[in-house]
């Protein structure tokens, strides 16, 4: 619920005067905050690192995430309660986390992800041209959940036009993507489900093993 403070104050001042105008604005912002708390929501990016499609359920909502692909899931609450289910109906993982727009859930931690910091520098003598250098790169193995805050380019290349101030010579952007170059041995820790709801834990682990790359 967006409220333009300057316009609201100006309108109330013409009707009531400064004191009442300020009080009116505070009431409106209080109402906006109340609405935000009453109807929370979050859209997650779901990442599937397996060779088979998986289903993710959150209450009555569900979405299929393609193999080595992405999907979006809109939640009606910030308290995410997610089940990851294979094609045979086995619950591979039950995952609980506080969720916010732009966050990333890596199903069962299966996809190797790379988080990079990329510095974009102005090229001297060539107006509008930038060169890029990866200044930091971290391979995320087994990471289930990542906050989207601070990530500029989420599973996409940087835009053609990088915003950079005229007073600056460079700017740093963060990028998160699949690490398609990582060897099969890059993430050697065995995948373990978190609070799998299947009554047969061995079956759950076998299902995960059958999905994982050899």
Secondary structure as UniProt FT lines:
FT   HELIX           5..16
FT   HELIX           18..38
FT   STRAND          42..47
FT   STRAND          54..58
FT   TURN            59..60
FT   STRAND          61..65
FT   TURN            67..68
FT   STRAND          70..75
FT   STRAND          79..85
FT   TURN            87..88
FT   STRAND          91..98
FT   TURN            101..102
FT   STRAND          104..106
FT   HELIX           107..109
FT   STRAND          113..122
FT   TURN            124..125
FT   TURN            127..128
FT   STRAND          130..140
FT   STRAND          145..146
FT   TURN            149..150
FT   STRAND          153..154
FT   TURN            166..167
FT   STRAND          170..178
FT   TURN            180..181
FT   TURN            184..185
FT   HELIX           201..211
//
